[in-house]
Amino acid sequence: MQVVSLGDLVLDVVVRVRSEVAHGADTPAQVALSAGGQGANVAAWVAALGASSRWVGKRADDAEGRLASEALARVGVQLAGPVETEGNGVIVSLVEPGGERSMFPDRGVATLLEPVELRPAWLVCDHLHVSGYALLAEPVVRAAVRAIDVARMSGARVSVDLSSWSAIRDAGAERFRGLVESLGPDVVFANEEEDEIFGGPLPGVTWILKRGVHGCSFGGDERAALAVSEVVDTTGAGDALAAGWIVGGPDLALEAAARCVQRTGSMPESATGI
């Protein structure tokens, strides 16, 4: 199975605090670096779960970009897309006790992908997954639309992750819903906050609703989350779930999400160690 994931590849800086944040003072923390970005996360988990995986997007050949690219390649992901000299994205994730996370993204050159920079060969696949972040900025949104059109020529199924309730709010929920509906995805992934601001499921689309510790609804098939010994970090759990569903359906989706939350960072273990 060939899966292509279109979206951001960033350097992920995960700051796991050990107590409440002491604003204006020092808070003890554990800091880890890894590759990240929703598009890259899904690609990494697809590879880790045994499918052929390709990431498509724009990155930079600076220190941040090289670290992230090397980590993604180490999992077995093929990287495709234009490379700028500098300006790779960086995301800082603040993880509080209990695993809840807040993200502070600097997307860098990821938003600058142009439709003319895409090569059709990159998009020959069985399944194309598009990060909603790629639909929330210009010119990358036009590249994403083009990618969907090209992938469908090879018979690919298409999924979209809604990505961020706050980004949907800022872009205009009604406008964003219209865009996603016009793309005609086969599958949409959303968490409860994204589902609410988006206005609920689109007709005729497989709607996968992520509920965190309360499990997931796979197009109406309600499943409980798998029990884990400790939730270390929820960063990337939804991306792992999406990859698992694409590769093997609900059971593998829940297994991948459970693996993800028991470790720091959004990527499989083989993508860490930067």
Secondary structure by P-SEA (a helix, b strand, c coil): cbbbbbccccbbbbbbbcccccccbbbbbbbbbbbbcaaaaaaaaaaaaccbbbbbbbbbccaaaaaaaaaaaaacccccccccccbbbbbbbbbcccccbbbbbcccccccccccccccccccccbbbbbcccccccaaaaaaaaaaaaaaaabbbbbbbcccaaaaaaacaaaaaaaaaaacccbbbbcaaaaaaacccccccbbbbbbccccccccccccccccccccccccaaaaaaaaaaacccaaaaaaaaaaaaacccccccccccc
